[in-house]
């Protein structure tokens, strides 16, 4: 319970920091500038996700399972990044002139500078993965929270200094990630985990497990970002800016799910029996859905006010998109927890299959709906895709893991007793 509470507090702080930075960026750049910044941020994430080959998830899994030493996992994962990051940056240098051909020339220059985000982001992600898997949740939550807090402070600083530009916001993000990389290194050094020699057995384990989870990892990211990528290429900066703000607001409905997933993977993986893993997955699934549904309805009700009051009237055309994305986040929350459950069962290949199917569905829907309906079509495609992916994982949980639908979604007397013991007695 303490682990979940700590992660929940961190997630709330992250959401608040994202609201602050999102509002500041939208106010100082407007829809077009916000779209340009979104494109600058988006493509390094795409390249990094393709190139990291599931190493971050592998670090979390093996740190939780205790199969390799924490020092070996840390040093070996950093050696992997030392090889892969230059390749990823080189890929960006080759691809960016075509990707940003429809943008102002200045945006391409900013995007090239922002390629430095790739190594900074991947190092801090692997640091956080190690702390998460080892259940060092103070360190993990501090690092993941500070990235967002520091970015919000950085945006506020560049605005105050009169550098309210796309470049200023991009530099603020680089500084935020760089500062957290340094802090993570200090934390690792304090525990004697920073330095050492890469281990062959650990490298093999990371690469094999990483390969198994990579397609699922890549699929999840693609499902989340494919719409933005196609909007950036087909509809331009202003429409991307509106869609990005809509996505920012809708992410609030995923607060609990994102928090639960962070703790669920190591908790489920730590169970010694199949029955124990199934029960733990069911407890997280039921608790997440019970709290996500009413929260989503509240967010739908206040979304127009949030858009106009916080982001500005220029972003009001995104109101319908916000509502559709919030509804789509309900099955997405279930997908996220299912993914953690399958990974904990070492059945990552099923997650990969489900995500690849979802990507194919999403790509087909976007090809039809985006030209016909614009960014509303992109949101509708995401909603339908999340419903399909969730249904597929429910089916596979029953067929492959023997986990019945009732145990996942219907509360039991044991669930009620757990809530009473864990929550009401603490009141």
CORZIPE-V86845 format. One record per pair of residues at least 4 apart in sequence whose ideal C-beta (glycine too) atoms are under 8 Angstrom apart, sorted by the first residue. I is the first residue (numbers start at 0). GAP is how many residues later the second one is. D is the distance in Angstrom with one decimal. If there is no record, write none. Layout:
# CORZIPE-V86845
I/GAP/D ; I/GAP/D
This chain:
# CORZIPE-V86845
0/4/6.2 ; 0/421/4.9 ; 0/425/8.0 ; 1/4/6.2 ; 2/4/6.4 ; 2/132/6.8 ; 2/134/5.4 ; 2/260/5.1 ; 2/264/7.6 ; 3/4/6.0 ; 3/255/7.0 ; 3/256/7.2 ; 3/259/5.3 ; 4/4/6.5 ; 5/4/6.6 ; 5/131/5.2 ; 5/132/7.1 ; 5/135/5.8 ; 6/4/6.2 ; 6/130/6.4 ; 6/134/5.9 ; 6/252/4.8 ; 6/255/5.0 ; 6/256/5.4 ; 7/4/6.5 ; 7/248/7.4 ; 7/251/4.7 ; 8/4/6.5 ; 8/132/7.6 ; 9/4/6.3 ; 9/131/3.7 ; 9/132/7.9 ; 9/134/6.5 ; 9/135/4.8 ; 9/249/7.8 ; 10/4/6.4 ; 10/244/5.4 ; 10/245/7.9 ; 10/247/5.9 ; 10/248/4.3 ; 10/251/7.9 ; 11/4/6.5 ; 11/243/6.9 ; 12/4/6.3 ; 12/132/5.2 ; 12/135/7.7 ; 12/136/7.1 ; 13/4/6.2 ; 13/130/6.9 ; 13/131/5.7 ; 13/134/4.7 ; 14/4/6.4 ; 14/236/7.5 ; 14/237/6.0 ; 14/240/5.6 ; 15/4/6.6 ; 16/4/6.2 ; 16/128/7.5 ; 16/131/3.9 ; 16/132/4.9 ; 16/134/7.2 ; 16/135/4.6 ; 17/4/5.6 ; 17/130/5.8 ; 17/134/7.7 ; 17/230/6.6 ; 17/233/7.3 ; 18/4/6.1 ; 18/229/7.8 ; 18/291/7.3 ; 19/4/6.3 ; 19/132/4.4 ; 19/136/7.7 ; 20/4/6.0 ; 20/127/7.1 ; 20/130/5.3 ; 20/131/4.0 ; 20/134/5.1 ; 21/4/6.1 ; 21/223/6.9 ; 21/226/4.6 ; 21/289/7.5 ; 22/4/6.1 ; 22/287/4.8 ; 22/288/6.0 ; 23/4/6.1 ; 23/128/7.2 ; 23/131/4.7 ; 23/132/6.2 ; 23/135/6.2 ; 24/4/5.7 ; 24/9/6.1 ; 24/12/6.4 ; 24/130/5.9 ; 24/144/5.6 ; 25/4/7.5 ; 25/5/7.9 ; 25/8/5.2 ; 25/215/7.7 ; 25/219/5.7 ; 25/285/4.6 ; 25/286/6.5 ; 25/289/6.5 ; 26/284/7.2 ; 26/285/6.2 ; 27/5/7.7 ; 27/127/7.8 ; 27/131/5.5 ; 27/136/3.9 ; 27/141/7.9 ; 28/4/2.8 ; 28/5/4.9 ; 28/7/7.5 ; 28/8/6.2 ; 28/135/7.3 ; 28/136/7.8 ; 28/137/6.5 ; 28/140/7.2 ; 28/212/7.7 ; 29/4/6.6 ; 29/211/7.4 ; 29/282/8.0 ; 29/284/6.2 ; 30/4/6.3 ; 30/206/7.8 ; 30/207/4.7 ; 30/210/3.8 ; 30/211/5.6 ; 30/214/7.9 ; 30/283/5.6 ; 30/284/6.6 ; 31/4/6.6 ; 31/205/4.8 ; 31/206/4.7 ; 31/209/6.1 ; 32/4/6.4 ; 32/132/7.8 ; 32/133/5.7 ; 32/204/7.5 ; 32/208/7.2 ; 33/4/6.3 ; 33/206/7.9 ; 33/207/3.6 ; 33/210/6.1 ; 33/211/6.6 ; 34/4/6.5 ; 34/197/7.4 ; 34/201/7.1 ; 34/202/3.4 ; 34/203/5.7 ; 34/204/6.9 ; 34/205/3.6 ; 34/206/3.4 ; 34/207/7.7 ; 34/209/6.7 ; 35/4/6.5 ; 35/67/6.3 ; 35/68/7.4 ; 35/71/5.0 ; 35/74/8.0 ; 35/130/5.2 ; 35/201/4.8 ; 35/205/7.8 ; 36/4/6.3 ; 36/129/5.0 ; 36/132/5.4 ; 36/133/6.9 ; 37/4/5.9 ; 37/190/6.7 ; 37/194/7.2 ; 37/202/5.3 ; 37/203/6.6 ; 37/206/4.2 ; 38/4/6.7 ; 38/60/8.0 ; 38/61/7.1 ; 38/64/6.8 ; 38/68/7.1 ; 38/72/7.4 ; 38/193/4.6 ; 38/198/6.9 ; 38/201/6.3 ; 39/67/6.8 ; 39/70/5.5 ; 39/71/4.8 ; 39/74/5.2 ; 39/126/6.7 ; 39/130/5.6 ; 40/4/6.7 ; 40/73/7.4 ; 40/76/7.8 ; 40/129/7.7 ; 40/132/6.9 ; 41/4/6.4 ; 41/183/6.4 ; 41/186/5.7 ; 41/187/6.4 ; 41/190/6.5 ; 42/4/6.5 ; 42/49/7.0 ; 42/52/7.7 ; 42/53/7.2 ; 42/56/6.0 ; 42/68/6.8 ; 42/186/7.9 ; 43/4/6.0 ; 43/48/6.6 ; 43/70/6.1 ; 43/71/6.1 ; 43/73/4.6 ; 43/74/5.1 ; 43/77/7.3 ; 44/4/6.1 ; 44/72/8.0 ; 44/76/7.4 ; 44/176/7.6 ; 44/180/7.0 ; 45/4/6.5 ; 45/175/7.6 ; 45/179/6.5 ; 45/183/6.7 ; 46/4/6.0 ; 46/41/5.0 ; 46/44/5.7 ; 46/45/5.5 ; 46/48/7.9 ; 46/71/6.2 ; 47/4/5.9 ; 47/40/6.2 ; 47/69/7.9 ; 47/70/5.0 ; 47/73/5.8 ; 47/74/5.6 ; 48/168/6.9 ; 48/169/6.1 ; 48/172/4.5 ; 49/38/7.9 ; 49/168/6.4 ; 50/33/5.2 ; 50/34/7.8 ; 50/36/6.7 ; 50/37/4.2 ; 50/40/7.5 ; 50/67/7.9 ; 51/4/6.1 ; 51/29/7.8 ; 51/32/7.0 ; 51/70/5.8 ; 51/73/7.6 ; 51/158/8.0 ; 52/27/8.0 ; 52/31/7.4 ; 52/154/7.2 ; 52/157/4.9 ; 52/158/6.7 ; 52/161/5.2 ; 53/4/5.8 ; 53/155/7.2 ; 53/156/3.4 ; 53/157/6.5 ; 53/158/7.2 ; 53/159/4.2 ; 53/160/3.7 ; 53/163/5.2 ; 54/4/6.3 ; 54/22/5.5 ; 54/25/5.6 ; 54/26/7.6 ; 54/71/6.6 ; 54/151/5.7 ; 54/152/7.9 ; 54/155/4.8 ; 55/4/6.8 ; 55/21/7.9 ; 55/66/7.8 ; 55/69/5.0 ; 55/70/5.5 ; 55/73/4.4 ; 55/161/7.9 ; 56/4/6.3 ; 56/72/7.2 ; 56/152/7.6 ; 56/153/6.8 ; 56/156/4.5 ; 56/160/5.9 ; 56/286/6.8 ; 56/291/7.8 ; 57/4/6.2 ; 57/147/7.3 ; 57/148/4.5 ; 57/149/7.8 ; 57/151/4.2 ; 57/152/4.2 ; 57/155/6.8 ; 58/4/6.0 ; 58/14/5.3 ; 58/15/8.0 ; 58/18/5.3 ; 58/67/5.8 ; 58/70/4.2 ; 58/71/5.4 ; 58/74/6.3 ; 58/147/6.9 ; 59/4/6.3 ; 59/69/4.5 ; 59/70/7.7 ; 59/72/5.3 ; 59/73/3.9 ; 59/205/6.4 ; 59/206/7.1 ; 60/4/6.1 ; 60/72/6.6 ; 60/148/5.9 ; 60/152/7.9 ; 60/204/7.6 ; 60/208/6.7 ; 60/282/6.7 ; 61/4/7.9 ; 61/5/4.8 ; 61/6/5.1 ; 61/11/5.9 ; 61/71/6.9 ; 61/140/7.7 ; 61/143/6.1 ; 61/144/7.1 ; 61/147/7.0 ; 62/7/6.1 ; 62/10/5.8 ; 62/66/7.4 ; 62/67/5.5 ; 62/69/7.5 ; 62/70/2.8 ; 62/71/4.6 ; 63/69/4.2 ; 63/70/7.3 ; 63/71/7.4 ; 63/201/7.0 ; 63/202/3.9 ; 63/205/4.9 ; 63/206/6.4 ; 64/204/6.2 ; 66/138/6.6 ; 67/4/4.9 ; 67/5/5.5 ; 67/131/7.1 ; 67/133/7.2 ; 67/134/4.6 ; 67/137/6.2 ; 68/4/6.9 ; 68/130/7.9 ; 68/133/7.8 ; 69/4/6.3 ; 69/60/6.3 ; 69/64/5.8 ; 69/121/7.9 ; 69/123/5.4 ; 70/4/6.1 ; 70/121/7.0 ; 70/122/4.8 ; 70/125/4.9 ; 71/4/5.7 ; 71/124/7.0 ; 71/126/7.9 ; 71/127/4.3 ; 71/130/4.3 ; 72/4/6.0 ; 72/57/5.9 ; 72/129/6.2 ; 72/133/7.4 ; 73/4/6.5 ; 73/52/7.7 ; 73/53/7.7 ; 73/56/5.5 ; 73/114/6.1 ; 73/119/5.0 ; 73/120/7.0 ; 73/122/7.6 ; 74/4/6.5 ; 74/120/7.1 ; 74/121/4.2 ; 74/122/6.6 ; 74/123/5.5 ; 74/124/7.5 ; 75/4/6.6 ; 75/122/4.5 ; 75/123/5.5 ; 75/126/4.5 ; 75/127/5.0 ; 75/130/6.2 ; 76/4/6.6 ; 76/49/4.7 ; 76/52/7.9 ; 76/53/7.6 ; 76/129/6.5 ; 77/4/6.4 ; 77/45/7.1 ; 77/48/7.0 ; 78/4/7.0 ; 78/119/4.2 ; 78/124/7.5 ; 79/4/6.1 ; 79/123/7.2 ; 79/126/7.0 ; 79/127/7.9 ; 80/4/5.3 ; 80/38/6.8 ; 80/41/5.3 ; 80/42/6.2 ; 80/45/6.7 ; 82/4/7.4 ; 83/4/6.1 ; 83/38/7.9 ; 84/4/6.3 ; 84/33/5.9 ; 84/34/4.2 ; 84/37/6.4 ; 85/4/6.3 ; 86/4/6.6 ; 87/4/6.8 ; 87/30/5.1 ; 88/4/6.6 ; 88/26/5.1 ; 88/27/8.0 ; 88/29/5.7 ; 88/30/7.4 ; 89/4/6.6 ; 90/4/6.0 ; 91/4/5.6 ; 91/19/8.0 ; 91/20/7.7 ; 91/23/4.6 ; 91/26/7.1 ; 92/19/7.1 ; 92/22/7.1 ; 94/4/5.6 ; 95/4/5.6 ; 95/12/6.3 ; 95/15/5.5 ; 95/16/6.1 ; 95/19/7.9 ; 96/4/6.6 ; 96/11/6.8 ; 98/12/7.9 ; 98/134/7.4 ; 99/7/5.7 ; 99/8/4.3 ; 99/11/5.7 ; 101/131/7.5 ; 101/134/6.7 ; 102/4/4.0 ; 102/5/6.5 ; 102/134/6.6 ; 103/4/7.9 ; 104/4/6.9 ; 105/4/6.4 ; 105/60/7.6 ; 105/61/7.8 ; 106/4/6.2 ; 106/59/6.7 ; 107/4/6.5 ; 108/4/6.8 ; 109/4/6.2 ; 109/56/5.6 ; 109/57/5.0 ; 109/60/5.4 ; 110/4/7.4 ; 112/54/7.6 ; 112/57/6.8 ; 112/58/7.9 ; 113/56/4.9 ; 113/59/7.6 ; 113/60/6.9 ; 115/4/6.3 ; 115/58/5.8 ; 116/4/5.4 ; 116/56/6.7 ; 116/57/6.1 ; 116/60/6.5 ; 117/4/6.4 ; 118/4/6.1 ; 119/4/6.6 ; 119/54/6.6 ; 119/57/4.0 ; 119/58/5.5 ; 119/61/5.7 ; 120/4/6.1 ; 120/56/5.7 ; 121/4/6.4 ; 122/4/6.4 ; 122/58/5.1 ; 122/61/7.6 ; 123/4/6.2 ; 123/19/6.5 ; 123/23/6.8 ; 123/53/5.9 ; 123/56/5.0 ; 123/57/5.1 ; 123/60/5.9 ; 124/4/6.3 ; 125/4/6.7 ; 126/4/6.8 ; 126/16/6.3 ; 126/54/7.4 ; 126/57/3.7 ; 126/58/7.6 ; 126/60/7.8 ; 126/61/6.8 ; 127/4/5.9 ; 127/12/5.5 ; 127/15/5.1 ; 127/16/5.5 ; 127/56/7.3 ; 128/4/6.3 ; 129/4/6.2 ; 129/58/7.8 ; 129/63/7.5 ; 130/5/4.3 ; 130/6/7.4 ; 130/8/4.4 ; 130/9/3.8 ; 130/12/7.0 ; 130/56/7.7 ; 131/4/7.8 ; 131/5/7.4 ; 131/8/4.6 ; 131/130/6.4 ; 131/134/6.9 ; 132/133/5.8 ; 134/131/5.9 ; 135/4/6.0 ; 136/4/5.6 ; 136/126/7.8 ; 137/4/6.2 ; 138/4/6.4 ; 138/45/7.9 ; 138/48/5.2 ; 139/4/6.4 ; 139/122/7.8 ; 140/4/5.8 ; 141/4/6.2 ; 141/41/7.8 ; 142/4/7.1 ; 142/37/5.5 ; 142/40/6.7 ; 142/41/5.4 ; 142/44/7.6 ; 143/4/7.7 ; 144/4/6.1 ; 145/4/5.5 ; 145/30/7.8 ; 145/33/7.2 ; 145/34/5.2 ; 145/37/6.8 ; 146/4/6.5 ; 146/29/5.5 ; 146/30/6.2 ; 146/33/5.0 ; 147/4/6.5 ; 147/28/7.7 ; 148/4/6.4 ; 149/4/6.0 ; 149/25/7.0 ; 149/26/3.7 ; 149/29/5.5 ; 149/30/6.9 ; 150/4/6.4 ; 150/21/5.8 ; 150/22/5.5 ; 150/25/4.0 ; 151/4/6.5 ; 152/4/6.3 ; 153/4/6.5 ; 153/17/7.6 ; 153/18/3.0 ; 153/19/7.2 ; 153/21/5.4 ; 153/22/5.6 ; 154/4/6.3 ; 154/13/7.9 ; 154/14/5.8 ; 154/17/5.1 ; 155/4/6.3 ; 156/4/6.2 ; 156/15/7.1 ; 157/5/4.4 ; 157/6/6.5 ; 157/7/7.7 ; 157/10/3.6 ; 157/11/6.7 ; 157/13/7.1 ; 157/14/5.6 ; 158/4/7.6 ; 158/5/4.8 ; 158/9/7.7 ; 160/7/7.9 ; 162/4/7.5 ; 162/5/3.8 ; 163/4/6.2 ; 164/4/7.2 ; 165/4/6.3 ; 166/4/6.3 ; 167/4/6.5 ; 168/4/6.7 ; 169/4/6.7 ; 170/4/6.3 ; 171/4/6.4 ; 172/4/6.6 ; 173/4/6.0 ; 174/4/6.2 ; 175/4/6.7 ; 176/4/6.4 ; 177/4/6.7 ; 178/4/6.5 ; 179/4/6.1 ; 180/4/6.5 ; 181/4/6.6 ; 182/4/6.5 ; 183/4/6.4 ; 184/4/6.2 ; 184/9/6.0 ; 185/4/6.4 ; 186/4/6.9 ; 187/5/4.4 ; 187/6/4.2 ; 188/4/7.5 ; 188/5/4.2 ; 188/6/7.6 ; 197/4/7.3 ; 197/5/6.0 ; 198/4/6.5 ; 199/4/6.4 ; 200/4/6.4 ; 201/4/6.2 ; 202/4/6.2 ; 203/4/6.1 ; 204/4/6.1 ; 205/4/5.5 ; 206/4/6.2 ; 207/4/6.9 ; 208/4/6.5 ; 208/139/7.4 ; 209/4/5.8 ; 211/136/4.3 ; 211/137/5.8 ; 211/140/7.3 ; 212/4/5.5 ; 212/130/6.4 ; 212/135/4.1 ; 212/138/7.0 ; 212/139/7.1 ; 213/4/5.8 ; 213/138/7.3 ; 214/4/5.9 ; 214/134/7.9 ; 214/136/7.9 ; 214/137/3.2 ; 214/138/7.7 ; 214/140/6.6 ; 214/141/6.0 ; 215/4/6.3 ; 215/123/6.4 ; 215/126/8.0 ; 215/127/7.8 ; 215/132/5.8 ; 215/135/3.4 ; 215/136/4.0 ; 215/138/7.3 ; 215/139/4.9 ; 216/4/6.6 ; 217/4/6.0 ; 217/137/7.3 ; 218/4/6.2 ; 218/132/7.8 ; 218/133/6.4 ; 218/135/7.4 ; 218/136/2.2 ; 218/137/5.3 ; 218/139/6.2 ; 218/140/5.2 ; 219/4/6.4 ; 219/115/7.9 ; 219/116/7.9 ; 219/119/6.8 ; 219/135/5.5 ; 220/4/5.8 ; 221/4/5.1 ; 221/133/7.5 ; 221/137/4.8 ; 221/140/7.6 ; 222/132/6.5 ; 222/135/5.1 ; 222/136/5.9 ; 222/139/5.7 ; 222/159/7.6 ; 222/162/6.2 ; 222/163/7.7 ; 222/166/7.3 ; 224/4/5.8 ; 225/4/6.3 ; 225/133/6.9 ; 225/136/5.6 ; 225/137/6.6 ; 225/140/6.6 ; 226/4/6.2 ; 226/16/7.2 ; 226/135/7.5 ; 226/139/6.2 ; 226/143/7.8 ; 226/151/4.1 ; 226/152/7.6 ; 226/154/6.6 ; 226/155/5.8 ; 227/4/6.2 ; 227/12/6.5 ; 227/15/6.5 ; 227/16/6.8 ; 227/19/7.4 ; 228/4/6.6 ; 229/4/5.6 ; 229/136/5.5 ; 229/140/5.9 ; 229/148/7.2 ; 230/4/4.8 ; 230/8/5.7 ; 230/9/4.8 ; 230/12/5.6 ; 230/139/7.3 ; 230/144/6.2 ; 230/147/6.1 ; 231/4/7.9 ; 231/5/7.7 ; 231/8/5.0 ; 233/136/6.4 ; 233/137/7.5 ; 234/4/3.9 ; 234/5/6.8 ; 234/135/7.5 ; 234/139/6.6 ; 234/140/6.9 ; 235/4/6.9 ; 236/4/6.2 ; 237/4/6.8 ; 238/4/6.3 ; 238/135/6.6 ; 238/136/5.3 ; 239/4/6.0 ; 240/4/6.6 ; 240/74/7.9 ; 241/4/6.4 ; 241/73/6.2 ; 241/75/6.0 ; 241/76/4.4 ; 241/79/7.3 ; 241/133/6.1 ; 242/4/6.3 ; 242/75/7.0 ; 242/78/6.5 ; 242/132/4.6 ; 242/135/6.4 ; 242/136/7.7 ; 243/4/6.4 ; 244/4/6.7 ; 244/62/7.3 ; 244/66/5.5 ; 244/70/5.0 ; 244/73/5.7 ; 245/4/6.2 ; 245/72/4.1 ; 245/75/4.1 ; 245/76/4.6 ; 245/79/5.9 ; 245/129/7.6 ; 245/133/7.2 ; 246/4/6.4 ; 246/78/6.3 ; 248/50/7.5 ; 248/54/6.0 ; 248/57/5.8 ; 248/58/7.0 ; 248/73/5.1 ; 249/4/7.9 ; 249/49/7.5 ; 249/72/5.5 ; 249/75/3.7 ; 249/76/4.7 ; 249/78/7.9 ; 249/79/6.0 ; 250/4/7.8 ; 250/78/7.7 ; 251/43/7.8 ; 251/47/5.5 ; 252/39/6.5 ; 252/42/5.9 ; 252/43/4.4 ; 252/46/5.3 ; 252/73/4.9 ; 252/76/4.6 ; 252/77/7.5 ; 252/80/7.8 ; 253/4/5.2 ; 253/38/7.8 ; 253/75/5.2 ; 253/78/6.9 ; 253/79/5.9 ; 253/82/7.8 ; 254/4/6.5 ; 254/40/7.5 ; 255/4/6.1 ; 255/32/5.6 ; 255/35/5.1 ; 255/36/5.6 ; 255/39/7.1 ; 255/77/7.5 ; 256/4/6.3 ; 256/31/5.3 ; 256/35/6.1 ; 256/72/7.8 ; 256/75/7.6 ; 256/76/3.5 ; 256/79/5.3 ; 256/80/6.7 ; 257/4/6.9 ; 257/78/7.2 ; 258/4/7.2 ; 259/4/5.4 ; 259/24/5.1 ; 259/27/7.2 ; 259/28/5.0 ; 259/77/6.3 ; 260/4/6.8 ; 260/75/4.9 ; 260/76/6.0 ; 260/78/7.6 ; 260/79/5.0 ; 262/4/5.6 ; 263/4/5.7 ; 263/16/7.5 ; 263/17/7.3 ; 263/20/4.8 ; 263/73/6.1 ; 263/76/4.4 ; 263/77/7.2 ; 263/80/7.6 ; 264/4/6.1 ; 264/75/4.3 ; 264/78/5.8 ; 264/79/5.6 ; 265/4/6.0 ; 266/4/7.6 ; 266/13/5.9 ; 266/17/7.8 ; 267/9/5.2 ; 267/12/4.8 ; 267/13/5.7 ; 267/16/7.8 ; 267/72/6.5 ; 267/73/5.8 ; 267/76/3.6 ; 267/77/7.8 ; 268/8/7.9 ; 268/74/7.6 ; 268/75/4.0 ; 270/5/3.5 ; 270/6/4.5 ; 270/8/7.9 ; 270/9/5.6 ; 270/73/7.8 ; 271/4/6.2 ; 272/4/7.0 ; 273/4/6.3 ; 273/71/8.0 ; 273/127/7.6 ; 273/128/7.3 ; 274/4/6.2 ; 275/4/6.3 ; 276/4/6.4 ; 276/64/7.3 ; 276/67/6.1 ; 276/68/6.2 ; 277/4/6.3 ; 277/123/6.9 ; 277/124/7.4 ; 277/125/4.7 ; 277/129/6.3 ; 278/4/6.4 ; 278/128/7.4 ; 279/4/6.6 ; 280/4/6.1 ; 280/56/7.0 ; 280/57/7.9 ; 280/59/7.8 ; 280/60/4.0 ; 280/63/7.7 ; 280/122/6.8 ; 280/127/7.2 ; 281/4/6.2 ; 281/121/7.2 ; 281/125/4.6 ; 281/126/5.0 ; 282/4/6.3 ; 282/132/6.4 ; 282/135/6.8 ; 283/4/6.0 ; 283/53/5.6 ; 283/56/7.8 ; 284/4/6.4 ; 284/49/6.7 ; 284/52/5.3 ; 284/53/7.8 ; 284/123/5.0 ; 284/124/6.8 ; 285/4/6.2 ; 285/122/7.2 ; 285/123/6.4 ; 285/124/7.7 ; 285/125/5.7 ; 285/129/6.2 ; 286/4/6.6 ; 286/128/8.0 ; 287/4/5.7 ; 287/45/5.9 ; 287/46/7.7 ; 287/49/6.0 ; 288/4/6.3 ; 288/41/7.7 ; 288/44/7.2 ; 288/45/6.8 ; 288/120/7.1 ; 289/121/8.0 ; 290/4/6.2 ; 291/4/6.0 ; 291/37/7.8 ; 291/38/6.1 ; 291/41/5.2 ; 292/4/6.9 ; 292/37/6.6 ; 293/4/6.5 ; 294/4/6.4 ; 295/4/6.5 ; 295/30/5.2 ; 295/31/7.0 ; 295/33/6.7 ; 295/34/5.9 ; 296/4/6.6 ; 297/4/6.6 ; 298/4/6.2 ; 298/27/5.6 ; 299/22/7.7 ; 299/23/5.0 ; 299/26/5.4 ; 299/27/7.7 ; 301/4/5.7 ; 302/4/6.3 ; 302/16/6.1 ; 302/19/4.4 ; 302/20/6.2 ; 302/23/7.3 ; 303/4/6.4 ; 303/12/7.0 ; 303/15/4.9 ; 304/4/5.5 ; 305/4/5.4 ; 305/5/7.3 ; 306/4/5.4 ; 306/8/5.1 ; 306/9/5.4 ; 306/11/6.3 ; 306/12/5.8 ; 306/15/7.0 ; 307/4/7.2 ; 307/5/5.5 ; 307/7/7.8 ; 307/8/5.7 ; 310/4/4.3 ; 317/4/5.9 ; 317/57/7.6 ; 318/4/6.9 ; 319/4/6.5 ; 319/56/6.1 ; 319/59/7.9 ; 320/4/6.2 ; 320/54/5.8 ; 320/55/5.8 ; 320/57/7.9 ; 320/58/4.6 ; 321/4/6.4 ; 322/4/6.7 ; 323/4/6.4 ; 323/52/7.2 ; 323/55/4.2 ; 323/56/6.2 ; 323/58/7.8 ; 323/59/5.5 ; 324/4/6.5 ; 324/54/5.2 ; 324/57/6.5 ; 324/58/7.5 ; 325/4/7.9 ; 326/56/6.0 ; 327/4/6.1 ; 327/51/7.2 ; 327/54/5.0 ; 327/55/3.7 ; 327/57/8.0 ; 327/58/4.7 ; 327/59/7.8 ; 328/4/6.1 ; 328/57/7.5 ; 329/4/7.4 ; 329/56/8.0 ; 330/4/6.4 ; 330/55/4.3 ; 330/56/5.1 ; 330/58/7.1 ; 330/59/3.7 ; 330/60/8.0 ; 331/4/6.5 ; 331/54/4.6 ; 331/57/8.0 ; 331/58/7.5 ; 332/4/6.9 ; 333/4/6.2 ; 333/56/4.8 ; 333/59/7.4 ; 333/60/7.8 ; 334/4/6.3 ; 334/19/7.8 ; 334/51/6.6 ; 334/54/5.2 ; 334/55/5.2 ; 334/58/6.0 ; 335/4/6.9 ; 336/4/6.4 ; 337/4/6.3 ; 337/13/7.8 ; 337/52/7.6 ; 337/55/4.0 ; 337/56/7.6 ; 337/59/6.4 ; 338/4/6.3 ; 338/12/4.9 ; 338/54/7.7 ; 339/4/6.2 ; 340/4/6.5 ; 340/56/7.2 ; 340/60/7.7 ; 340/62/8.0 ; 341/5/4.6 ; 341/6/6.5 ; 341/8/5.2 ; 341/9/4.8 ; 341/51/7.6 ; 341/54/7.8 ; 341/55/7.8 ; 341/59/7.6 ; 342/4/7.6 ; 342/5/5.4 ; 342/8/6.5 ; 344/56/6.1 ; 346/4/7.4 ; 346/53/6.5 ; 346/54/7.1 ; 347/4/6.3 ; 348/4/6.4 ; 349/4/6.4 ; 349/43/8.0 ; 349/46/5.4 ; 349/50/6.1 ; 350/4/6.2 ; 351/4/6.2 ; 352/4/6.4 ; 353/4/6.3 ; 353/35/5.8 ; 353/38/5.2 ; 353/39/5.5 ; 353/42/6.9 ; 354/4/6.3 ; 354/34/7.3 ; 355/4/6.5 ; 356/4/6.4 ; 356/31/7.5 ; 356/32/7.2 ; 356/35/6.4 ; 357/4/6.1 ; 357/27/5.3 ; 357/28/7.8 ; 357/30/6.5 ; 357/31/4.1 ; 357/34/7.8 ; 358/4/6.1 ; 359/4/6.5 ; 360/4/6.3 ; 360/23/7.3 ; 360/24/5.0 ; 360/27/5.4 ; 360/28/7.8 ; 361/4/6.0 ; 361/19/5.8 ; 361/20/7.0 ; 361/23/4.2 ; 362/4/6.4 ; 363/4/6.8 ; 364/4/5.5 ; 364/15/7.5 ; 364/16/3.6 ; 364/19/6.0 ; 364/20/6.5 ; 365/4/4.8 ; 365/11/7.5 ; 365/12/6.3 ; 365/15/4.9 ; 366/4/7.8 ; 367/4/6.6 ; 367/9/7.8 ; 368/4/5.2 ; 368/8/3.2 ; 368/9/7.0 ; 368/11/5.7 ; 368/12/5.1 ; 369/4/7.0 ; 369/5/7.9 ; 369/7/4.9 ; 369/8/5.5 ; 369/11/7.3 ; 370/6/7.7 ; 371/5/5.9 ; 372/4/3.0 ; 372/7/6.9 ; 373/4/7.6 ; 374/4/6.7 ; 375/4/6.3 ; 376/4/6.3 ; 377/4/6.6 ; 378/4/6.5 ; 379/4/6.5 ; 380/4/6.1 ; 381/4/6.3 ; 382/4/6.7 ; 383/4/6.5 ; 384/4/6.2 ; 385/4/6.1 ; 386/4/6.4 ; 387/4/6.4 ; 388/4/6.5 ; 389/4/6.5 ; 390/4/6.6 ; 391/4/6.4 ; 392/4/6.1 ; 393/4/6.9 ; 393/11/6.5 ; 393/14/7.3 ; 394/4/6.1 ; 395/4/5.0 ; 395/5/7.6 ; 396/4/5.2 ; 396/6/4.5 ; 396/11/6.9 ; 397/4/7.1 ; 397/5/6.1 ; 397/6/6.1 ; 397/7/6.5 ; 402/4/6.0 ; 402/5/6.3 ; 403/4/7.2 ; 404/4/6.1 ; 404/5/8.0 ; 405/4/4.6 ; 406/5/8.0 ; 410/4/4.5 ; 410/5/6.5 ; 411/4/7.4 ; 412/4/6.3 ; 413/4/6.3 ; 414/4/6.5 ; 415/4/6.4 ; 416/4/6.2 ; 417/4/5.8 ; 418/4/5.4 ; 418/5/7.0 ; 419/4/4.8 ; 419/5/6.8 ; 420/4/5.9 ; 421/4/7.2 ; 422/4/6.9
